C-alpha cells in the first residue's frame, strides 16, 4: 500500500494528464445513459459556462493560431459535453418537470424564469434569435474562414518549404532552426485542416439545439397531458419554460465557443494578441476620433434625440482624440531628435577607418559581474560610486597627487559576483563580492567560529567568511572585522592604488602637480623645471618614492632637495653626456623626507623597533653589490629566507616590519625584497631623525637583538 502511495505521489500528475481524455469520454457517455441528480446537473452546467469563457479568453490572448493548437480537440470535447448535458437535462425535465420549476436544477430555473421573466413566448424568441446568430452569422463565417485558411495554407506549403531550404543552403539558419520551421509549417496546415472540420461541429451543434428544443416542447406536452393529467396550457407553460431554460443554458456557452472559434481563425498572426491589435489599430488615428465625435455630436443636437447620451459619447471621443494627438506630437518631437543622432551613427559606421576608431586604454579600470551592477549604477544610487569618489579624495590627501578616474563597466564574461581591477588594461587584482551579505575578516583574535561561506580577504589575504546580515553583530562581538560588499571592493581598490601609485603618476599628473604648486610658488617651480631637471627626471624621482609607498605630499621639501643637489649631479653627469643619477636623487630626497618616512612607519615618539643586519652579512652584501652588482643565487636565497623569518618574528611581537640598513645597501635591498615581501619597509640609517631611539628586535644573519 505504501509503495502504491509513493508511486502516486511521484507520478500522479503525469497519470492524471494521461487519463484526462478517457475520463472525459466516460463522463460524456455516462451523462447520456445514466440519470443525474439536480445538484450534479447544476455543477456541470456551471462548469460548461466556465469552460466556454476560458476558451474564449485563451483565444483572445493567443498571438498566433499555433499557440492554441489544441483548439479543434477542445471544441469537439466541449460540444460533446454540451450535447450530453442536453440529453441528461432532457431526461430530468420530462421525468420530473411536473413537480415544479426547479425540477431540473437551479441553473435551468434561473435561465428559464429570471432571464426571460417567466414568459415562455419571450424565452422562445430569445432562444431562436441566439440560435440564428450562432448558426447564420458566427459559425457560417468562422467555417468559411477556416475552409479558405486551410486551402491557402496547403497551397503555400511548397513555397514555405522552399524558402526554408533556401535559407538553410545560404547558411542563414542552422539545421535545428530549419527543422523547427518545417515542423511549424506542418502543424499550421494540420491546424487549419482540423479547424475546417471542427467548424462543422459548431454548426451541427446549433442545428441540434433547435431540434432538441422542438422535441422537448412537443415531448413535454405529450408527457404532461397523457401521463400527469395536466391541462394543455399548464403543460405547455411548465415544460416550455424548463425547455427554454435548458436551451439557453446550453446555447449561450455554444455562442461563446463559436465566437472563440471565429477569433482563432480570423486573426492575423502578429506579435500582438487580438485585444492589442484592436486597440492599436482601431484607435490609432486621432482624425477618425474627431470626425466620429463631430458626427455623433451633430446627431445629438437633432430635436427629440437623446441629447445626453449622444453628446456625452461625442465629448468622450473628442477627449480621446485630443489625448491621442498630444501623444503623437510628443512622439514626433522625440523621433525628430533621434534621427540626427542615428544619422551621425550611420555615417560613422559607413565611414572609413580613422584614428577616431582607436580606443585608448583606461589607466585605471574596474569591471564587475552583473550581480554587482547595482553597486555601481547611478540610477540605483550605487554606494560603491560614492566610496570611490571619497577614496580618490583620501588618496590625493594622503599620497600627494590626484589619481586618474576609475572607469567602471560591466563584464558579462565574469562570474556574477566577481570583479577585477585593471591598470592600463592589465588585471592587477580580482575578487568576489556578495551583495546583501557581509564579509567577516579574521584579524587573528577570533574567540568563536560562526556560520558562513569561507573565503579570503581580497586586499590583504586574511581568512574571512561571507555571512548573513543577522550574524553581523555576533561576528563583531567574537572579534571579526565585518564590512559590506561595497567596502570590500573599495578597500581592495584602495590597497592596489597605493601599491601601484608609481604607475598611476604619469607626465600629465606631474605637470598638473607642478601647475598646482606654481600658483603658490612660481619661482620655485621655474628654477627646477626645466632649468635644473627635465620633467621626465622629476617624474622618475617621484615614481621611485611612490614605488616604496613614500607620500609626495611635501613637494616643497622634494623640490628644495632636487634644486639643491640637482645642479651638482647634473654637472657630474655632463662630463659623460648623461642625465643626473636618479637613484642618487631618490636617496637624497628620502633623506630629506626622513622624518615623514619614520613617522609613517612609527607613529608617535616611542623607540623604533626595527630589524637589523648582522655585521658579517652586511659586509658580505656590500662586497657582492660592489664587485658584481648583484647577489649570488645561494646568498639571495639565504637572505630571503632569513628576512621572511625575521619579518614573522617582528609581526608576531606587534612591531612594524622595517629593516634598517646602511645607505649603500638600502636601494638594492629594497628592490630585491619588495617583490617577495611587499609589506617590508627598508630604511637607511641616514633617514632616521637624530632624536629617535632605535632598538634592533630581530636580526638577519644572527640571533635576535635585545
C-alpha positions as CSV (number, residue, x, y, z in Angstrom):
1,X,0.0,0.0,0.0
2,X,2.8,2.4,0.9
3,X,4.5,1.6,-2.4
4,X,1.3,2.5,-4.3
5,X,1.0,5.8,-2.4
6,X,4.7,6.6,-3.2
7,X,4.2,5.8,-6.9
8,X,1.1,8.1,-7.0
9,X,3.0,10.9,-5.3
10,X,5.9,10.7,-7.7
11,X,3.9,10.1,-11.0
12,X,0.4,11.2,-10.0
13,X,0.5,14.4,-12.1
14,X,1.6,12.5,-15.2
15,X,-1.0,9.8,-14.9
16,X,-3.7,12.4,-14.3
17,X,-2.8,14.2,-17.6
18,X,-2.8,10.9,-19.5
19,X,-6.2,9.9,-18.1
20,X,-7.9,13.2,-18.6
21,X,-9.2,12.4,-22.1
22,X,-10.6,8.9,-21.3
23,X,-12.2,10.2,-18.1
24,X,-13.9,13.0,-20.1
25,X,-15.2,10.5,-22.7
26,X,-16.6,8.2,-19.9
27,X,-18.3,11.2,-18.3
28,X,-20.0,12.2,-21.6
29,X,-21.2,8.7,-22.2
30,X,-22.4,8.3,-18.6
31,X,-24.4,11.6,-18.7
32,X,-26.1,10.3,-21.9
33,X,-27.1,7.0,-20.3
34,X,-27.3,7.4,-16.5
35,X,-29.8,9.7,-14.7
36,X,-28.1,12.6,-12.9
37,X,-29.2,14.4,-9.7
38,X,-30.2,18.1,-10.0
39,X,-27.2,19.2,-7.9
40,X,-24.8,17.5,-10.3
41,X,-26.6,19.0,-13.2
42,X,-26.2,22.5,-11.8
43,X,-22.5,21.8,-11.2
44,X,-21.9,20.5,-14.7
45,X,-23.9,23.4,-16.4
46,X,-21.8,25.9,-14.4
47,X,-18.6,24.1,-15.4
48,X,-19.8,24.3,-19.1
49,X,-20.2,28.0,-18.8
50,X,-16.8,28.5,-17.2
51,X,-15.1,26.3,-19.8
52,X,-16.6,28.3,-22.6
53,X,-15.4,31.6,-21.0
54,X,-11.9,30.1,-20.5
55,X,-11.8,29.0,-24.2
56,X,-12.8,32.5,-25.4
57,X,-10.2,34.2,-23.2
58,X,-7.4,31.9,-24.3
59,X,-8.4,32.5,-27.9
60,X,-8.2,36.3,-27.3
61,X,-4.7,36.2,-25.8
62,X,-3.1,34.0,-28.4
63,X,-0.6,35.7,-30.7
64,X,-0.7,33.1,-33.5
65,X,-3.0,30.2,-34.2
66,X,-0.5,27.5,-33.2
67,X,-0.4,29.0,-29.7
68,X,-3.8,27.2,-29.3
69,X,-3.2,24.2,-31.5
70,X,-5.4,22.0,-29.2
71,X,-8.5,24.2,-30.1
72,X,-10.1,21.7,-32.6
73,X,-9.9,18.9,-30.0
74,X,-11.1,21.2,-27.2
75,X,-14.0,22.3,-29.5
76,X,-15.0,18.6,-30.1
77,X,-15.0,17.8,-26.3
78,X,-16.8,20.9,-25.4
79,X,-19.5,20.2,-28.0
80,X,-19.9,16.6,-26.8
81,X,-20.1,17.8,-23.2
82,X,-22.8,20.3,-24.0
83,X,-24.9,17.7,-26.0
84,X,-24.6,15.1,-23.3
85,X,-25.8,17.7,-20.8
86,X,-28.7,18.4,-23.1
87,X,-29.6,14.7,-23.1
88,X,-29.3,14.4,-19.3
89,X,-31.3,17.6,-18.7
90,X,-34.0,16.5,-21.1
91,X,-34.4,13.2,-19.2
92,X,-34.8,15.1,-15.9
93,X,-37.2,17.7,-17.4
94,X,-39.5,15.1,-18.9
95,X,-39.4,12.8,-15.8
96,X,-39.8,15.4,-13.1
97,X,-41.0,18.6,-14.9
98,X,-44.4,18.4,-13.4
99,X,-43.1,18.7,-9.8
100,X,-42.2,22.4,-10.2
101,X,-39.9,25.0,-11.9
102,X,-36.8,23.7,-10.1
103,X,-37.3,20.1,-11.2
104,X,-34.2,20.2,-13.4
105,X,-32.0,22.2,-11.1
106,X,-31.5,25.8,-10.1
107,X,-29.4,26.8,-13.2
108,X,-32.2,25.8,-15.6
109,X,-34.8,27.5,-13.4
110,X,-32.7,30.7,-13.3
111,X,-32.3,30.8,-17.1
112,X,-36.0,29.9,-17.7
113,X,-37.6,32.2,-15.2
114,X,-35.3,35.0,-14.3
115,X,-33.6,35.8,-17.6
116,X,-36.8,35.8,-19.7
117,X,-39.1,36.9,-16.9
118,X,-41.0,33.6,-16.7
119,X,-42.6,34.3,-20.1
120,X,-42.2,31.3,-22.4
121,X,-43.1,33.2,-25.5
122,X,-40.2,35.7,-24.8
123,X,-38.0,32.8,-24.0
124,X,-38.7,31.0,-27.3
125,X,-38.0,34.2,-29.2
126,X,-34.7,34.9,-27.4
127,X,-33.6,31.3,-27.9
128,X,-34.4,31.4,-31.6
129,X,-32.5,34.7,-32.0
130,X,-29.4,33.4,-30.2
131,X,-29.5,30.2,-32.4
132,X,-29.9,32.3,-35.6
133,X,-26.9,34.5,-34.5
134,X,-24.8,31.4,-33.8
135,X,-26.0,29.4,-36.8
136,X,-26.1,32.0,-39.6
137,X,-23.6,34.6,-38.6
138,X,-20.8,33.3,-36.4
139,X,-20.5,29.6,-37.3
140,X,-21.0,30.2,-41.0
141,X,-18.4,33.0,-41.1
142,X,-15.9,31.0,-39.0
143,X,-16.4,27.9,-41.1
144,X,-15.8,29.8,-44.3
145,X,-12.6,31.4,-42.9
146,X,-11.4,28.0,-41.7
147,X,-12.1,26.5,-45.1
148,X,-10.2,29.2,-47.0
149,X,-7.4,29.3,-44.5
150,X,-6.9,25.6,-44.8
151,X,-6.9,25.8,-48.6
152,X,-4.4,28.8,-48.7
153,X,-2.2,27.1,-46.1
154,X,-1.9,23.9,-48.1
155,X,-1.2,25.9,-51.3
156,X,1.5,27.9,-49.6
157,X,3.3,24.9,-48.0
158,X,5.6,24.1,-51.0
159,X,6.7,27.8,-51.2
160,X,7.4,27.9,-47.4
161,X,9.4,24.6,-47.6
162,X,11.5,26.0,-50.5
163,X,12.1,29.3,-48.5
164,X,13.3,27.2,-45.6
165,X,15.6,25.2,-47.8
166,X,17.0,28.3,-49.4
167,X,17.8,29.9,-46.0
168,X,19.4,26.7,-44.9
169,X,21.6,26.4,-48.1
170,X,22.6,30.1,-47.8
171,X,23.8,29.5,-44.2
172,X,21.3,32.0,-42.7
173,X,19.8,29.3,-40.4
174,X,21.1,26.1,-38.9
175,X,19.8,22.6,-39.2
176,X,17.9,22.8,-35.9
177,X,16.2,26.1,-36.9
178,X,15.2,24.6,-40.3
179,X,13.7,21.5,-38.6
180,X,11.8,23.8,-36.3
181,X,10.4,25.9,-39.1
182,X,9.3,22.8,-41.1
183,X,7.5,21.4,-38.1
184,X,5.7,24.8,-37.7
185,X,4.6,24.8,-41.3
186,X,3.3,21.2,-41.0
187,X,1.5,22.0,-37.7
188,X,-0.1,25.1,-39.2
189,X,-1.5,23.1,-42.1
190,X,-2.8,20.4,-39.8
191,X,-4.4,23.1,-37.6
192,X,-6.3,24.8,-40.3
193,X,-7.4,21.5,-41.7
194,X,-8.7,20.4,-38.3
195,X,-10.4,23.8,-37.8
196,X,-12.2,23.3,-41.2
197,X,-13.7,20.1,-39.9
198,X,-14.2,21.3,-36.3
199,X,-16.3,24.3,-37.6
200,X,-18.9,21.7,-38.7
201,X,-19.2,20.6,-35.0
202,X,-20.3,24.1,-34.1
203,X,-22.7,24.4,-37.0
204,X,-24.2,21.0,-36.2
205,X,-24.5,21.9,-32.6
206,X,-26.6,24.9,-33.4
207,X,-28.9,22.8,-35.6
208,X,-29.1,20.2,-32.8
209,X,-30.0,22.9,-30.3
210,X,-33.1,23.9,-32.4
211,X,-34.2,20.3,-32.9
212,X,-33.7,19.4,-29.2
213,X,-35.8,22.4,-28.2
214,X,-38.7,21.5,-30.5
215,X,-38.6,17.8,-29.5
216,X,-38.6,18.8,-25.8
217,X,-41.6,21.1,-26.2
218,X,-43.6,18.5,-28.1
219,X,-42.5,15.8,-25.7
220,X,-43.3,17.9,-22.7
221,X,-46.9,18.5,-23.9
222,X,-47.4,14.8,-24.5
223,X,-45.9,13.7,-21.1
224,X,-47.8,16.4,-19.2
225,X,-51.2,15.7,-20.8
226,X,-51.0,12.0,-21.2
227,X,-49.1,10.9,-18.1
228,X,-49.7,13.6,-15.5
229,X,-53.3,14.7,-16.3
230,X,-52.3,18.3,-16.8
231,X,-54.2,20.7,-19.0
232,X,-52.8,21.7,-22.3
233,X,-52.0,25.3,-21.3
234,X,-50.5,24.2,-17.9
235,X,-48.4,21.5,-19.6
236,X,-47.2,24.0,-22.3
237,X,-46.2,26.6,-19.7
238,X,-44.4,24.3,-17.3
239,X,-42.4,22.2,-19.9
240,X,-41.8,25.1,-22.3
241,X,-40.2,27.2,-19.5
242,X,-38.0,24.3,-18.5
243,X,-37.1,23.6,-22.1
244,X,-36.2,27.3,-22.7
245,X,-34.0,27.3,-19.6
246,X,-32.3,24.1,-20.7
247,X,-31.8,25.5,-24.2
248,X,-30.5,28.9,-23.1
249,X,-28.1,27.4,-20.6
250,X,-26.6,25.3,-23.4
251,X,-26.9,27.8,-26.3
252,X,-25.1,30.7,-24.5
253,X,-21.9,28.7,-24.0
254,X,-22.2,27.4,-27.5
255,X,-22.3,31.1,-28.7
256,X,-19.2,31.9,-26.7
257,X,-17.3,28.9,-28.1
258,X,-18.4,29.8,-31.6
259,X,-17.1,33.3,-31.0
260,X,-13.7,31.8,-29.8
261,X,-13.5,29.7,-33.0
262,X,-14.1,32.8,-35.1
263,X,-11.4,34.7,-33.2
264,X,-8.9,32.0,-33.6
265,X,-9.3,31.5,-37.4
266,X,-9.9,35.2,-38.3
267,X,-6.9,36.9,-36.6
268,X,-3.7,37.7,-38.5
269,X,-0.6,36.4,-36.8
270,X,1.5,39.3,-35.3
271,X,3.4,39.9,-32.1
272,X,0.2,41.2,-30.5
273,X,-2.9,39.4,-29.2
274,X,-6.4,40.3,-30.6
275,X,-7.1,42.9,-27.9
276,X,-3.8,44.7,-28.5
277,X,-4.5,44.6,-32.3
278,X,-7.9,46.1,-31.9
279,X,-6.8,48.9,-29.6
280,X,-3.6,49.7,-31.6
281,X,-5.3,49.7,-35.0
282,X,-8.9,50.9,-34.4
283,X,-7.9,53.7,-32.0
284,X,-4.7,54.8,-33.7
285,X,-5.8,57.8,-35.8
286,X,-7.0,61.0,-34.0
287,X,-8.7,62.3,-37.1
288,X,-11.1,59.4,-37.0
289,X,-11.9,60.1,-33.4
290,X,-12.5,63.8,-34.1
291,X,-14.8,63.1,-37.1
292,X,-16.7,60.4,-35.2
293,X,-17.2,62.9,-32.3
294,X,-18.4,65.5,-34.7
295,X,-21.0,63.2,-36.4
296,X,-22.3,61.9,-33.1
297,X,-22.4,65.5,-31.7
298,X,-24.4,66.7,-34.7
299,X,-26.8,63.8,-34.3
300,X,-27.2,64.7,-30.6
301,X,-28.3,68.2,-31.5
302,X,-31.2,67.0,-33.6
303,X,-34.5,67.6,-31.7
304,X,-36.1,64.7,-29.9
305,X,-32.8,62.8,-29.9
306,X,-31.3,61.5,-26.6
307,X,-29.0,64.5,-26.2
308,X,-27.3,63.4,-23.1
309,X,-26.2,60.0,-24.5
310,X,-25.1,61.4,-27.9
311,X,-23.3,64.5,-26.5
312,X,-21.6,62.5,-23.7
313,X,-20.2,60.0,-26.2
314,X,-19.1,62.8,-28.5
315,X,-17.2,64.5,-25.7
316,X,-15.5,61.3,-24.7
317,X,-14.5,60.6,-28.3
318,X,-13.2,64.2,-28.7
319,X,-11.2,63.9,-25.5
320,X,-9.7,60.6,-26.6
321,X,-8.7,62.1,-30.0
322,X,-7.1,65.1,-28.3
323,X,-5.1,62.9,-25.9
324,X,-4.0,60.7,-28.8
325,X,-3.0,63.8,-30.8
326,X,-0.8,65.2,-27.9
327,X,0.8,61.7,-27.5
328,X,1.6,61.6,-31.3
329,X,3.1,65.1,-31.2
330,X,5.4,64.1,-28.3
331,X,6.4,61.0,-30.2
332,X,7.2,63.1,-33.3
333,X,9.4,65.5,-31.3
334,X,11.3,62.6,-29.8
335,X,11.6,61.0,-33.2
336,X,12.9,64.3,-34.7
337,X,15.7,64.5,-32.2
338,X,16.7,60.8,-32.6
339,X,17.3,60.8,-36.4
340,X,20.2,63.3,-36.2
341,X,21.9,61.0,-33.7
342,X,21.0,58.0,-35.8
343,X,22.4,59.7,-39.0
344,X,25.6,60.6,-37.2
345,X,26.0,57.0,-36.0
346,X,25.2,55.6,-39.5
347,X,27.7,58.0,-41.1
348,X,30.3,56.9,-38.6
349,X,29.6,53.3,-39.3
350,X,29.8,53.8,-43.0
351,X,32.9,55.9,-42.9
352,X,36.4,54.6,-43.5
353,X,38.5,53.6,-40.5
354,X,40.2,56.6,-38.9
355,X,42.2,57.5,-35.8
356,X,38.9,58.0,-34.0
357,X,38.4,54.3,-34.1
358,X,41.5,53.8,-31.9
359,X,40.3,53.4,-28.4
360,X,42.6,54.4,-25.6
361,X,43.2,52.1,-22.7
362,X,41.8,53.3,-19.4
363,X,44.6,53.9,-16.9
364,X,42.6,52.6,-14.0
365,X,39.5,50.4,-14.5
366,X,37.0,48.3,-12.5
367,X,35.0,45.6,-14.2
368,X,32.1,43.9,-12.4
369,X,29.8,40.9,-12.9
370,X,26.1,41.5,-13.5
371,X,25.1,41.0,-9.8
372,X,27.4,43.8,-8.7
373,X,25.9,46.3,-11.2
374,X,23.6,47.8,-8.6
375,X,26.7,48.8,-6.5
376,X,28.0,51.0,-9.4
377,X,24.7,52.1,-11.1
378,X,23.9,55.8,-11.0
379,X,20.2,55.1,-11.5
380,X,20.2,52.9,-8.4
381,X,22.3,55.2,-6.4
382,X,25.2,52.7,-6.2
383,X,27.0,53.0,-2.9
384,X,30.4,52.0,-4.4
385,X,30.4,55.1,-6.6
386,X,30.3,57.4,-3.6
387,X,33.0,55.3,-1.9
388,X,35.3,55.5,-4.9
389,X,34.9,59.3,-5.0
390,X,35.8,59.5,-1.4
391,X,38.6,57.1,-1.9
392,X,40.2,59.3,-4.7
393,X,40.0,62.3,-2.4
394,X,41.6,60.5,0.5
395,X,44.3,59.1,-1.8
396,X,45.0,62.7,-3.0
397,X,45.3,63.9,0.6
398,X,47.5,61.0,1.8
399,X,49.8,60.4,-1.2
400,X,50.0,63.9,-2.7
401,X,48.5,63.7,-6.2
402,X,45.1,63.1,-7.7
403,X,44.8,59.6,-9.1
404,X,43.1,59.0,-12.5
405,X,39.4,58.5,-12.7
406,X,38.3,54.9,-12.1
407,X,36.4,53.8,-15.3
408,X,33.7,51.3,-14.3
409,X,32.0,48.9,-16.7
410,X,30.2,45.6,-16.5
411,X,31.7,42.5,-18.0
412,X,29.4,39.6,-18.7
413,X,32.4,37.2,-19.1
414,X,33.0,37.5,-15.4
415,X,31.1,35.4,-12.9
416,X,28.0,37.2,-11.5
417,X,29.7,38.1,-8.2
418,X,33.3,38.6,-9.5
419,X,35.1,41.8,-10.1
420,X,38.6,42.7,-11.4
421,X,40.8,45.8,-11.2
422,X,42.8,46.8,-14.2
423,X,45.8,49.0,-14.6
424,X,46.4,50.2,-18.2
425,X,44.1,47.3,-19.4
426,X,46.0,44.7,-17.4
427,X,44.5,42.9,-14.4
428,X,46.3,43.7,-11.1
429,X,43.7,42.2,-8.8
430,X,40.4,40.4,-8.7
431,X,37.9,39.2,-6.0
432,X,34.4,38.2,-5.1
433,X,31.7,40.4,-3.5
434,X,28.3,39.1,-2.3
435,X,25.7,42.0,-2.3
436,X,23.4,41.7,0.6
437,X,25.9,39.8,2.7
438,X,28.8,40.8,5.0
439,X,32.4,39.8,4.9
440,X,33.7,38.8,8.4
441,X,37.5,39.1,8.4
442,X,39.5,37.2,11.0
443,X,42.3,39.5,12.1
444,X,43.7,36.8,14.4
445,X,41.9,37.3,17.7
446,X,38.6,35.5,17.0
447,X,37.2,33.7,20.1
448,X,34.4,31.7,18.4
449,X,33.7,30.4,14.9
450,X,30.4,31.4,13.2
451,X,28.5,30.0,10.3
452,X,29.4,31.4,6.9
453,X,31.0,30.7,3.5
454,X,34.8,30.5,3.8
455,X,36.8,32.9,1.6
456,X,39.8,35.2,1.7
457,X,40.0,38.9,2.1
458,X,41.0,40.1,-1.4
459,X,43.0,43.1,-0.2
460,X,45.3,41.5,2.5
461,X,44.8,37.8,2.1
462,X,43.3,37.2,5.5
463,X,40.9,34.3,6.2
464,X,37.3,35.5,6.1
465,X,33.7,34.4,5.9
466,X,30.6,35.7,4.0
467,X,27.8,35.9,6.5
468,X,24.2,36.9,6.6
469,X,23.2,40.3,8.0
470,X,21.6,38.6,11.0
471,X,25.0,37.3,12.2
472,X,26.8,40.7,11.8
473,X,26.5,41.8,15.5
474,X,27.5,38.3,16.7
475,X,30.6,38.3,14.4
476,X,31.7,41.7,15.7
477,X,31.3,40.5,19.3
478,X,33.6,37.5,18.8
479,X,36.3,39.5,17.2
480,X,35.7,39.6,13.5
481,X,36.0,42.7,11.4
482,X,32.8,43.0,9.5
483,X,32.4,45.0,6.3
484,X,29.8,45.1,3.5
485,X,30.4,44.1,-0.2
486,X,30.9,47.7,-1.4
487,X,33.6,48.2,1.3
488,X,35.4,45.0,0.2
489,X,35.7,46.3,-3.3
490,X,36.7,49.8,-2.3
491,X,39.3,48.6,0.2
492,X,40.8,46.3,-2.4
493,X,40.9,49.1,-4.9
494,X,42.5,51.5,-2.4
495,X,45.2,48.9,-1.5
496,X,46.1,48.4,-5.1
497,X,46.2,52.1,-5.8
498,X,48.7,52.7,-3.0
499,X,50.8,49.7,-4.1
500,X,50.8,50.8,-7.8
501,X,51.0,54.5,-7.1
502,X,54.1,54.9,-9.2
503,X,52.3,53.6,-12.2
504,X,49.4,56.0,-11.7
505,X,51.7,59.0,-11.8
506,X,52.2,59.9,-15.4
507,X,53.7,63.0,-17.1
508,X,50.2,64.7,-17.2
509,X,49.8,64.2,-13.4
510,X,53.3,65.5,-12.8
511,X,52.6,68.6,-14.9
512,X,49.3,69.2,-13.1
513,X,51.2,68.9,-9.8
514,X,53.7,71.5,-10.8
515,X,51.0,73.8,-12.0
516,X,49.3,73.5,-8.7
517,X,52.5,74.3,-6.8
518,X,53.3,77.1,-9.3
519,X,50.2,79.0,-8.3
520,X,51.7,79.5,-4.8
521,X,55.4,79.4,-5.5
522,X,56.0,80.1,-9.2
523,X,59.7,80.9,-8.8
524,X,60.4,77.6,-7.1
525,X,59.0,75.6,-10.0
526,X,60.7,77.7,-12.7
527,X,64.1,77.1,-11.1
528,X,63.6,73.4,-11.0
529,X,61.9,72.5,-14.4
530,X,63.3,72.7,-16.9
531,X,66.4,74.7,-15.7
532,X,67.7,72.0,-13.2
533,X,65.8,68.8,-14.1
534,X,63.7,67.8,-17.0
535,X,60.0,66.8,-16.4
536,X,61.0,63.2,-17.2
537,X,63.7,63.1,-14.5
538,X,61.3,64.7,-11.9
539,X,58.7,62.0,-12.8
540,X,61.2,59.2,-12.3
541,X,62.2,60.6,-8.9
542,X,58.6,60.9,-7.8
543,X,57.8,57.4,-9.1
544,X,60.8,56.0,-7.2
545,X,59.4,57.4,-4.0
546,X,55.9,56.1,-4.7
547,X,57.2,52.7,-5.5
548,X,58.3,52.3,-1.9
549,X,55.0,53.9,-0.8
550,X,56.6,57.2,0.3
551,X,54.0,60.0,0.1
552,X,54.9,63.0,-2.1
553,X,52.7,65.5,-0.2
554,X,55.7,67.5,0.9
555,X,56.5,68.8,-2.6
556,X,58.3,71.9,-1.2
557,X,60.9,69.7,0.5
558,X,61.2,67.5,-2.6
559,X,61.7,70.5,-4.9
560,X,64.1,72.2,-2.5
561,X,66.2,69.0,-2.3
562,X,66.2,68.5,-6.0
563,X,67.0,72.1,-6.6
564,X,69.9,71.9,-4.2
565,X,71.6,68.7,-5.4
566,X,70.3,68.6,-9.0
567,X,72.9,71.0,-10.4
568,X,75.8,69.2,-8.8
569,X,74.6,65.8,-10.1
570,X,73.9,67.3,-13.5
571,X,77.4,68.7,-13.6
572,X,78.9,65.4,-12.8
573,X,76.8,63.7,-15.5
574,X,77.6,66.4,-18.0
575,X,81.1,65.0,-18.5
576,X,79.7,61.7,-19.6
577,X,76.8,63.2,-21.6
578,X,74.2,61.5,-19.4
579,X,71.4,62.5,-17.1
580,X,71.7,63.1,-13.3
581,X,71.7,59.9,-11.3
582,X,68.0,59.2,-10.5
583,X,68.8,56.7,-7.7
584,X,71.1,59.3,-6.0
585,X,68.4,61.9,-6.3
586,X,65.9,59.5,-4.7
587,X,68.2,58.7,-1.9
588,X,68.8,62.4,-1.2
589,X,65.1,63.1,-1.3
590,X,64.4,60.2,1.1
591,X,67.0,61.6,3.5
592,X,65.2,65.0,3.4
593,X,61.8,63.3,3.9
594,X,63.3,61.0,6.7
595,X,61.2,62.5,9.4
596,X,57.9,61.9,7.5
597,X,59.0,58.4,6.4
598,X,59.9,57.5,10.0
599,X,56.6,58.9,11.3
600,X,54.8,56.8,8.6
601,X,56.2,53.6,10.0
602,X,56.5,54.5,13.7
603,X,53.8,57.0,14.7
604,X,54.3,58.8,18.0
605,X,57.5,59.5,19.9
606,X,58.4,56.0,21.1
607,X,61.5,54.0,20.2
608,X,62.0,52.4,16.8
609,X,61.9,48.6,17.0
610,X,63.5,47.5,13.7
611,X,65.1,44.5,12.0
612,X,68.9,44.8,11.6
613,X,71.6,43.1,9.6
614,X,74.4,41.1,11.1
615,X,77.7,42.8,10.7
616,X,79.3,40.0,8.8
617,X,76.3,39.6,6.5
618,X,76.3,43.4,5.9
619,X,79.9,43.2,4.9
620,X,79.3,40.3,2.5
621,X,76.4,42.0,0.9
622,X,78.4,45.2,0.4
623,X,81.2,43.4,-1.3
624,X,78.9,41.4,-3.5
625,X,77.0,44.5,-4.6
626,X,80.2,46.5,-5.1
627,X,82.1,43.9,-7.2
628,X,79.4,42.1,-9.2
629,X,76.4,44.5,-8.8
630,X,74.2,41.6,-7.8
631,X,73.7,38.7,-5.4
632,X,74.6,35.1,-6.0
633,X,71.7,32.7,-6.0
634,X,72.7,30.9,-2.8
635,X,73.2,34.2,-0.9
636,X,70.0,35.6,-2.3
637,X,68.0,32.6,-1.2
638,X,69.5,32.6,2.3
639,X,68.9,36.4,2.7
640,X,65.3,36.0,1.6
641,X,64.6,33.0,3.9
642,X,66.1,34.7,7.0
643,X,64.3,38.0,6.2
644,X,61.0,36.2,6.0
645,X,61.6,34.6,9.4
646,X,62.7,38.0,10.9
647,X,59.5,39.7,9.5
648,X,57.3,36.9,11.0
649,X,59.0,37.4,14.4
650,X,58.7,41.1,14.1
651,X,55.0,41.0,13.3
652,X,54.3,38.4,16.0
653,X,55.7,40.9,18.5
654,X,53.4,43.6,17.2
655,X,56.3,45.6,15.7
656,X,56.4,47.3,12.3
657,X,58.2,45.2,9.6
658,X,61.0,47.7,9.0
659,X,64.6,46.7,8.0
660,X,67.3,49.3,8.9
661,X,70.5,49.1,6.8
662,X,73.3,51.4,5.7
663,X,72.6,53.9,2.9
664,X,74.7,51.9,0.4
665,X,72.6,48.8,0.8
666,X,69.1,50.4,1.1
667,X,68.2,50.8,-2.5
668,X,69.4,47.4,-3.9
669,X,67.9,45.5,-0.9
670,X,64.6,47.4,-1.2
671,X,64.4,46.5,-4.9
672,X,65.2,42.8,-4.2
673,X,62.9,42.3,-1.2
674,X,60.0,44.4,-2.4
675,X,58.7,41.7,-4.8
676,X,58.8,39.0,-2.2
677,X,57.8,40.9,1.0
678,X,55.7,43.9,-0.1
679,X,54.8,44.7,3.5
680,X,58.5,45.2,4.4
681,X,59.9,48.7,4.6
682,X,63.7,49.2,4.0
683,X,65.1,52.4,5.7
684,X,68.7,53.7,5.9
685,X,70.4,55.0,8.9
686,X,70.6,58.5,7.5
687,X,66.7,58.7,7.2
688,X,66.2,58.3,11.0
689,X,65.9,61.6,12.9
690,X,68.6,62.1,15.5
691,X,66.2,62.4,18.4
692,X,64.5,59.0,17.8
693,X,65.8,55.9,19.7
694,X,66.5,52.8,17.6
695,X,66.3,49.2,19.0
696,X,67.0,46.1,17.0
697,X,64.4,43.5,17.9
698,X,65.2,41.0,15.1
699,X,68.5,40.2,13.4
700,X,69.1,38.8,10.0
701,X,72.2,36.6,9.9
702,X,72.5,36.2,13.7
703,X,70.4,35.9,16.9
704,X,67.6,38.2,17.9
705,X,68.6,41.5,19.1
706,X,67.7,42.8,22.5
